[in-house]
């Protein structure tokens, strides 16, 4: 909904804010978005950027900060106050995110990858995984699925617990 009626400059500005303070001296190379009001195709936002400070050195190895972009909105409001009415989502939806990291220097070798994460409950599913493609590309994928339109008040706490589990898994 944020991009409804937006022109390409608004999409470009949003992609720049996603880079924000996470990547200093980053350069946005390309960005595109599908029409947000189309019901036939999923909304897709894609952008490429170049950054040189994504792998800080920690003793004898580098740790890559590969998942800087928040995909899951803050849903603290679900438990923020007492409610006696359901929360209605526009429709059941799936939000997927893919981050591809391409190494310029192919002398780097990936030593360790986080395990696949899957968290499920009757209202939501979440998964994240990492993979190495060839020798110069690392791929991170994340999917959050809402299974129903309505979240009844008696299920709010279960949704909050689910989101806390996701947050804890992402922190690891």
C-alpha positions in Angstrom: 0.0 0.0 0.0 2.9 2.3 0.7 3.8 2.3 -3.1 0.2 2.8 -4.4 0.3 5.5 -7.0 4.1 6.0 -6.4 6.4 7.0 -9.2 9.9 5.5 -9.7 11.5 8.3 -7.6 9.6 7.2 -4.5 10.7 3.6 -5.0 14.3 4.8 -5.5 14.1 6.9 -2.3 12.8 3.9 -0.3 15.6 1.7 -1.5 18.1 4.3 -0.5 16.6 4.4 3.0 16.9 0.6 3.2 20.7 1.0 2.8 20.6 3.8 5.3 23.3 3.7 8.0 23.9 -0.1 7.6 26.1 0.3 4.6 28.3 3.4 4.6 29.6 4.5 1.2 27.1 2.3 -0.6 26.0 3.0 -4.1 22.5 2.1 -5.3 22.9 0.6 -8.8 19.4 -0.4 -9.9 15.9 -0.7 -8.4 12.5 -1.8 -9.7 9.1 -2.5 -8.4 6.1 -4.2 -9.9 2.8 -2.3 -9.9 1.5 -2.4 -6.3 -2.1 -2.5 -7.2 -2.0 -5.6 -9.4 -3.9 -8.6 -8.0 -2.6 -11.0 -10.5 1.1 -10.9 -9.7 2.9 -10.6 -6.3 4.3 -7.2 -5.5 8.1 -7.4 -6.1 10.7 -4.9 -5.0 14.2 -5.5 -6.2 17.4 -3.5 -6.0 21.1 -3.9 -6.5 23.8 -2.0 -4.6 27.5 -2.0 -4.2 29.1 -1.8 -0.7 32.6 -2.5 0.4 32.2 -2.8 4.2 29.9 -5.8 4.5 32.4 -8.2 6.0 34.1 -7.0 9.2 37.2 -8.9 10.3 36.9 -10.8 13.6 40.3 -12.2 14.5 41.2 -14.8 11.8 37.9 -14.7 9.9 35.2 -12.4 8.4 31.6 -12.3 9.4 29.3 -11.2 6.7 26.3 -9.1 7.6 24.0 -10.6 5.0 20.5 -9.9 6.3 20.3 -6.1 7.0 16.9 -5.5 5.5 13.8 -5.9 7.8 11.1 -7.9 6.1 8.8 -8.4 9.0 7.1 -5.2 10.2 7.0 -4.5 13.9 3.8 -6.1 15.2 4.2 -5.2 18.9 0.8 -3.4 18.6 -0.8 -6.8 18.7 -0.1 -7.1 22.4 0.2 -3.4 23.2 -3.3 -3.0 24.7 -6.4 -5.1 25.5 -8.5 -5.8 22.4 -11.9 -7.3 22.0 -12.0 -7.3 18.2 -10.1 -9.3 15.6 -7.2 -8.0 13.5 -8.0 -8.3 9.8 -5.2 -8.7 7.2 -6.1 -7.6 3.7 -5.8 -11.3 2.6 -3.6 -14.3 3.4 -0.2 -13.4 2.1 3.4 -14.6 1.8 6.3 -12.2 2.0 9.6 -13.5 0.6 13.0 -11.9 0.7 16.1 -12.9 -1.1 19.5 -11.3 -0.6 22.3 -12.3 -3.0 25.8 -11.4 -2.0 28.4 -11.5 -4.8 32.1 -11.5 -3.9 34.5 -9.7 -6.1 37.4 -11.4 -4.6 37.1 -15.2 -5.2 39.8 -16.0 -2.8 37.2 -16.0 0.0 35.9 -19.3 1.1 32.7 -19.7 3.1 33.5 -21.6 6.3 30.2 -21.7 8.1 26.5 -21.1 7.3 23.6 -20.8 9.7 21.2 -23.8 9.7 17.8 -23.7 8.0 15.2 -22.1 10.3 11.5 -23.1 10.2 8.9 -21.9 12.7 5.2 -22.7 12.3 2.0 -22.1 14.1 -1.7 -22.3 13.0 -1.6 -18.6 11.8 1.9 -18.1 10.4 4.8 -19.9 8.9 8.4 -18.6 8.8 11.6 -20.0 7.2 15.0 -18.8 6.4 18.0 -20.4 4.7 21.5 -19.8 3.4 23.2 -21.3 0.3 26.4 -20.9 -1.6 26.1 -20.7 -5.4 29.3 -21.4 -7.3 32.2 -20.0 -5.4 31.4 -16.3 -5.5 27.8 -15.9 -4.4 26.0 -16.3 -1.2 22.1 -16.4 -1.2 19.9 -15.7 1.8 16.2 -16.4 1.6 13.4 -15.6 4.1 9.7 -16.3 3.8 6.9 -15.2 6.2 3.4 -16.5 5.4 0.1 -15.3 7.0 -2.4 -18.2 6.6 -5.7 -16.4 7.4 -7.5 -13.1 7.0 -8.6 -12.8 10.6 -6.6 -13.1 13.8 -9.1 -13.5 16.7 -8.3 -11.8 20.0 -7.8 -15.2 21.7 -4.9 -15.9 19.3 -3.1 -12.6 19.8 -0.7 -14.0 22.3 0.2 -16.9 20.1 1.0 -14.5 17.3 3.2 -12.4 19.6 5.0 -15.6 20.8 5.6 -16.6 17.2 7.1 -13.2 16.3 9.4 -13.4 19.3 10.6 -16.8 18.2 11.3 -15.4 14.7 13.1 -12.4 16.2 15.2 -14.8 18.4 16.1 -17.0 15.4 17.1 -14.0 13.3 19.4 -12.8 16.1 21.2 -16.1 16.2 
